Amino acid sequence: MIENRNTILAVILSGLVLIAWQYFYNIPTMEKQRAAQQAELAQKQAANPATPATTTPGANQPTPAAPGQQAGAPATAAPVQSRTTAIAAGPRVKIDTPSISGSIALTGGRIDDVALVKYRETVDPKSPAIELFSPSGTKEPFYAEFGFVPAAGATTKMPDKDTVWKQEGAGSLTPTTPVTLTWNNGQGLTFKRTISIDDKYLFTIKDDVSNVGDAPVTLYPFGLISRHGTPHVSGYYILHEGLIGVLGDQGLQEYGYKKMDDTKAVEFKVTNAWMGITDKYWAATLLPSPKANVQARFSSNLVGTLRTYQTDYLLDPMTIAIGGTASTATSLFAGAKESATVDAYDKQLGLNKFDRLIDWGWFYFITKPMFWAIDWFFHIFGNFGVAILAVTVLVKLIFFPLANKSYASMAKMKAVQPQLAALKDKYPDDKMKQQQEMMEIYKKEKINPIAGCLPILIQIPVFFSLYKVLFVTIEMRHAPFFGWIKDLSAPDPTNLFNLFGLFAFDPTQLPVLGYYLHLGIWPIIMGITMWFQMKLNPTPPDPTQKMIFDWMPLIFTFMLAGFPAGLVIYWAWNNLLSVLQQSYIMKKNGAKIELFDNVKSTFAGSKKTT
């Protein structure tokens, strides 16, 4: 009965791992490749894409249209411009900070040109900087815009996407020099916008409106982030990319692009909210005052032939009396999702769980401390790979009492193997009697027959939390280890099937089987260490269970070959530590360490079979 239970448990655990790998990794990867191919084909077919338009914030509320075309309005066909051409098409204010380069368009007052100078497209430091925002007319417009909506029925002229603002003075936007833009609507209203930026990724936009007209004016402040064209996403179930926000008491809201296409639009009336659009490592978010009443919206619209995604908000109205002035201020985050930076903004601005901008997942209470530990060791050793090795040792120490108990039970189980074997000889035809006597032996020796599974079960949450950290945190992006590992967040670049680069071809490009023909040096090391760990354990008496454990290292080797190198290095190092720990505990409990005997018998059995 116990043997059957162990067999069933081993089969279930192996099946769960295989299913999880297929569902969370293999299928999303193939879907990602298919989506990329479809997107490339669509781009080739779209010879003259339409110029994107901005959807009106609060379009479904009793307020008139904001600047720009209405949702769904046909756009004027225009050829796609290069980023350089689009930026040079009109007057701009340069942005120059240690983290951001770019510009603000004086036409429309949009923040639509942002590049992240600390991050590059590849591991090559000379590769282009990451481009976050891009102006209208380019291949993939992405920008932030702020302004006002007049009261229902009013004909007050508002600044829109065609408004040309005037810069007061000269100079660039830097952390120490804000810029001021002004515009007069010719009807008694003067708009004055002051934009400042810190040395990271936070823009602060302050609008002052003065009224020298002949009547009071009521205006609704708005902010929006608009993205045109469906972005390429990683396609992994464990990672959210798309529209995101923490919206008051409605909590975290995540809408992927496909979900948004199906939903069309969703609205929220809340306080203490922020909202935006996120990629894996980068994001742009609107940060209105936490005390403001916010009418927020996520939307997806088909403008001409181009899909447009937008998150926006509308605030309570402000009335400017004759001869009076009114002000409103908001913030914009546009940059890299650095954990320390995001946490600092959360505290500095009093935001509502802004740290959830990073997709820590449902088990963030495990994942985030895991990242903190790795980051702490990184600041000591200066290498994230070494930090992962150090955290593995720390985890081993934390769970040592539990693992010690588990391995001690396994050592006792190994010690009673002769007695269990004698039961089969004593009761060859009575399985029930064998099980009863076996349970008596276990009870007498205080052995837990399933204790050997505990070390594996302990590893599972640690494994997935580390996988999440490697996968979603920008700190791990392009983080090198030693030797050929230049990026711990990417798979081992070597491959057994081209003899580690001896032959100049990529076996992963072969049809059908190509995806599975990626087996680097570190996955092989991991498989060998796992095999040694398996051989340290007592040989399972049940043939089915033995077969499962014999094949498990090979299965895991191929499974983990496409995972981030940092995760594979962790698993290999953990296996080695487990072998040392288990050997020590077994020796301490008087059990013979039969690692080399088991290895020898494996090869002897193979020769005999041959």
Disulfide bonds with the S-S distance in Angstrom:
none
